[in-house]
């Protein structure tokens, strides 16, 4: 997700956030969740959030890389593991709604 949203999501998740990757070039934050956990998510297109599948490419930095001008870990995998997808969705939905306002034609996580 774009860093303007991702930084807010990370702050709200706090200690509940799992492993998180920052991609400075793409201006994105990436959370790792169980495969298929995002099935059924509805995310506003205006947010520019991308839901990647198992067939898509993702640059995963080495475990020791926590500061870099290329993709690096904000919350390392070895220490934090996967993020709870349901919690991530609820927080992401709240952040998008706070930033962009509600969208009548989309169903959110809280409903």
Secondary structure, 3 states (H helix, E strand, C coil): CEHHHHHHHHHHHHHHCCCEEEECCCCEEEECCCCCCCCCCCCCHHHCCCCCCCCCCCCCCCCCCCCCCCCEEEECHHHHCCCCHHHHHHHHHHHHHHHHCCCCCCCCCCC
